[in-house]
Amino acid sequence: MPGHERQKLERPDFVMYTPHQYLHRTFWDIDKDWFYFLTTDNSTIYRVHLETGEEQVISTLNLEKRVNSKAFAELLIATYSDTGNDDEYWAVLNKIDFLPLFASFIVETNIIYLTLLPTPGIEGITLVIDIETEEVKYFSHPQEFVPKAICGNTVYGIDYRVDESYQIVQLEFQDE
């Protein structure tokens, strides 16, 4: 299983290598006897049975790569950058050709919830994939909302919109 690509950040007293939201990452989750994982730059989902080792590929989605551009990088920085002290953090956008597809990954009761990495100014979108039927649905939510857990038709997550603090939010969705 591939790991996270890390960004090198140098400080006067130390150097650290940290995962970065716009670099290659691997998400994983466990549901019953299955271990699931995917990489943020590919829409193929892998699952491995924890007892038998059986491997399966779930390729319900066929999403194209998200091409990075100078204009898009400038929009990201203008929207999400703080006071300008984070140039080192945003420098990674000048080094990548493609943007990650996903921001979060949850599997619950044979349903996969994939949150797309948001684009500034557009609502957040989470894809809902039924593993058995391969049916794909979606729900929209505030862009700054990041789903963390699912229980029935309730999605629990963290909303990052509040000034320098977070709030836990629950969203309930229903079929239309």
Stockholm file with secondary structure:
# STOCKHOLM 1.0

chainA/1-176         MPGHERQKLERPDFVMYTPHQYLHRTFWDIDKDWFYFLTTDNSTIYRVHLETGEEQVISTLNLEKRVNSKAFAELLIATYSDTGNDDEYWAVLNKIDFLPLFASFIVETNIIYLTLLPTPGIEGITLVIDIETEEVKYFSHPQEFVPKAICGNTVYGIDYRVDESYQIVQLEFQDE
#=GR chainA/1-176 SS CCCCCEEEEECSSCEEEEECTTSCCEEEEEETTEEEEEETTCCCEEEEETTTCCEEEECCCCCCCEECCHHHHHHHHHHHCCSSTTHHHHGGGGTCSEECSEEEEEEETTEEEEEECCCTTSCEEEEEEETTTCCEEEEEECTTEEEEEEETTEEEEEECCSTTCCEEEEEECCCC
#=GC SS_cons         CCCCCEEEEECSSCEEEEECTTSCCEEEEEETTEEEEEETTCCCEEEEETTTCCEEEECCCCCCCEECCHHHHHHHHHHHCCSSTTHHHHGGGGTCSEECSEEEEEEETTEEEEEECCCTTSCEEEEEEETTTCCEEEEEECTTEEEEEEETTEEEEEECCSTTCCEEEEEECCCC
//
